[in-house]
Amino acid sequence: MAEVVRGRIADGTYPPRSRVPSVVQLTSEFGVANATAHKVLRALREEGLTYTEPGLGSFVAERPQNAGGDEKA
């Protein structure tokens, strides 16, 4: 599940500053327990891919400068 969400962030399905699926949405889409969905969202946040706004949800972080290999030399 985490790989799917990472892929959606990487391919722009979830662009920067857009909301990522909630725990409820993840449990419904992937058929997992709430605890599993929480772990995935926490892992994405710890990796710097998302950030959480209390009361609003989780959002895609701006891409780090070295992500995607599109750096200028």
Secondary structure, 3 states (H helix, E strand, C coil): CHHHHHHHHHCCCCCCCCECCCHHHHHHHHCCCHHHHHHHHHHHHHCCCEEEECCCEEEECCCCCCHHHCCCC
